Amino acid sequence: MNQPSAWHDVLVRRMRPVVTVVPYVLLGVLVAFTVAIKWSVPGSLLIDLALCGLAAAWMLWMVTLHPAWRDRPRLMAVFLAGLVPIMMVLVIRDSWFGFLTPAGYVYAFSLLAWPWELVGVAGVAAVAATAQMSGVPKDTVFGVAVYAAVLLVNVIPMCWLCWIGRRSDEHAGRREQALNEVSEANRKLEAALAENAGLHQQLLTQAREAGVFDERQRMAREIHDTLAQGLTGIITQLQAVEQAAADPAGWRRHLDAATRLARESLTEARRSVHELRPEPLETARLAEAIAGVAERWSTLHGIPVRVETTGTVRPMPPEAEVALLRAAQEALANVAKHARAARVGVTLSYLEHEVALDVRDDGTGFDPSRLGAGAGGYAEPEPAATGDPTDGGFGLLAMRQRIESLSGTLQVESEPGGGTAVSARVPVPAGVDA
C-alpha cells in the first residue's frame, strides 16, 4: 500500500476543521430531521437513532479522539470500511441520509492513501447513487438498469476526480524532486567551484613560495660564490701584505690584488642588492616603472617606444612586478642587441586573473624553431655569432624561469624579416594584496 503523499498531507491540514466539525453537523441536522419525520414511528426512529449514534461513535473514536491515527493509512481504510456500510444502511432505510455522503467524500479524499482512496470514493458514490434511486423499484430489469446507470454516473466522475488528484500529486512530487535535485546539483557545483578556486589560490601561493625559496637559494649561492670568496681573498692578500713588508714589489702586488678583489666584490654586492628590488619599483608602480625603463632605453638607443597600459591598474605581489619588469628590460635589451628595429611597442594589460606584458618590434626577426621546446617553452643554445636572440647568454632562459616560477607563461613569436613579439603572463587574481 502506498503511503500518504505530500498532496494528501496538504489536503489533510487544510480540511482538518472540515473533518472535525462538518460530519457531526450534517449528522446532527439529519438526526433532527429524522426525529421530526418519524416521531410517530418510535420503533423505526430508535433504529435510525441507534445507527446514527453508531456512526457518530465510530467517527469520534477513529478520527476525532485519535488524530494521530489519521497518518496511519491502514487504520483509516478500516475506518471508512466501517462507515460506508453504516451510511448505506441509513440510506436504504431513509433516503435523506444521502446528505451525509459529503462527509464520506471528505474522509475518503483526506484520510485514505492510494489506491484505497479510489475504493473509498467509489463506496461513498454508491451510497449517494442508492439515495438518489430510493424511489425507483429495483425488482425489474428497467429499475436495475436505471440504478446501474445512476451508479455509474456517480462513481465514474468521482473516481476520475480522484485519479486526476493522484496524477496531480505525482506531477507535483516529480517537480519537487526535480527541484531538489537541481538545488543539490547547484550546491555541489558551487562547492566544487569554491574548492577549485581555493586549490588554484593554493597552487599560486605554493608557486610564489617556491619562487621565493629558489630566489633565496640563488642569492645564497651568489653571496657564497662571490662576496664570501671575495672577502676571503681580500683577507688573504692583506695578510700577504703584512708578510711582504720587506719586499716592495710583492707588497704592491698583493695590495693591488686586494684592491681589485674589493672592487669586484662591491660590484657583485651592488648587483645582488639591485636584483632584490629593482630601483624603478622603489618609487613607482609597475606601469610607471616600465614606462620609465622604456623612455630611458629609447633615449639611449634612439629607437621610439610606444608604451600602453590597458585594464584597471591594481596592486600586485612584489615578485610579480619584479618578474614583469625584468622581462621588459630583457626584451628591450634583446631588441637593442639583435633586432635592428625602427619601432618598438610595449603593452601592459591588467586582465581579470592575470597581468600580461607584450613587447613587439619590427626588426629582422628570427626562426623561432631555434628556441627549442616550442609552445611557449624553449632552451637556449650555446653562444654563437648568428645575430639573433638565440645566440649566447641566458637572458631568455632566465626570463622564462623567472616567469614560470610564478606559474606564468612566456611565449616568443617571430619570423625572419617579420619582427618579434615576446609575451609574458603572470597570474594575479583580482583583489590580491600587494
Stockholm file with secondary structure:
# STOCKHOLM 1.0

chainA/1-434         MNQPSAWHDVLVRRMRPVVTVVPYVLLGVLVAFTVAIKWSVPGSLLIDLALCGLAAAWMLWMVTLHPAWRDRPRLMAVFLAGLVPIMMVLVIRDSWFGFLTPAGYVYAFSLLAWPWELVGVAGVAAVAATAQMSGVPKDTVFGVAVYAAVLLVNVIPMCWLCWIGRRSDEHAGRREQALNEVSEANRKLEAALAENAGLHQQLLTQAREAGVFDERQRMAREIHDTLAQGLTGIITQLQAVEQAAADPAGWRRHLDAATRLARESLTEARRSVHELRPEPLETARLAEAIAGVAERWSTLHGIPVRVETTGTVRPMPPEAEVALLRAAQEALANVAKHARAARVGVTLSYLEHEVALDVRDDGTGFDPSRLGAGAGGYAEPEPAATGDPTDGGFGLLAMRQRIESLSGTLQVESEPGGGTAVSARVPVPAGVDA
#=GR chainA/1-434 SS CCCCCHHHHHHHHHHHHHHHHHHHHHHHHHHHHHHHHSTTCHHHHHHHHHHHHHHHHHHIIIIISCGGGGGCHHHHHHHHHHHHHHHHHHHHHCGGGGGGHHHHHHHHHHHCCTTHHHHHHHHHHHHHHHHHTTTSCCSSHHHHHHHHHHHHHHHHHHHHHHHHHHHHHHHHHHHHHHHHHHHHHHHHHHHHHHHHHHHHHHHHHHHHHHHHHHHHHHHHHHIIIIIIHHHHHHHHHHHHHHHTTTCHHHHHHHHHHHHHHHHHHHHHHHHHHHHHSCHHHHHSCHHHHHHHHHHHHHHHHTCCEEEEEESCCCCCCHHHHHHHHHHHHHHHHHIIIIICCSCEEEEEEECSSEEEEEEEECSCCCCGGGGCSBTTBCCCCCCCCSSSTTSSSSHHHHHHHHHHTTTCEEEEEECTTSCEEEEEEEECCTTCCC
#=GC SS_cons         CCCCCHHHHHHHHHHHHHHHHHHHHHHHHHHHHHHHHSTTCHHHHHHHHHHHHHHHHHHIIIIISCGGGGGCHHHHHHHHHHHHHHHHHHHHHCGGGGGGHHHHHHHHHHHCCTTHHHHHHHHHHHHHHHHHTTTSCCSSHHHHHHHHHHHHHHHHHHHHHHHHHHHHHHHHHHHHHHHHHHHHHHHHHHHHHHHHHHHHHHHHHHHHHHHHHHHHHHHHHHIIIIIIHHHHHHHHHHHHHHHTTTCHHHHHHHHHHHHHHHHHHHHHHHHHHHHHSCHHHHHSCHHHHHHHHHHHHHHHHTCCEEEEEESCCCCCCHHHHHHHHHHHHHHHHHIIIIICCSCEEEEEEECSSEEEEEEEECSCCCCGGGGCSBTTBCCCCCCCCSSSTTSSSSHHHHHHHHHHTTTCEEEEEECTTSCEEEEEEEECCTTCCC
//
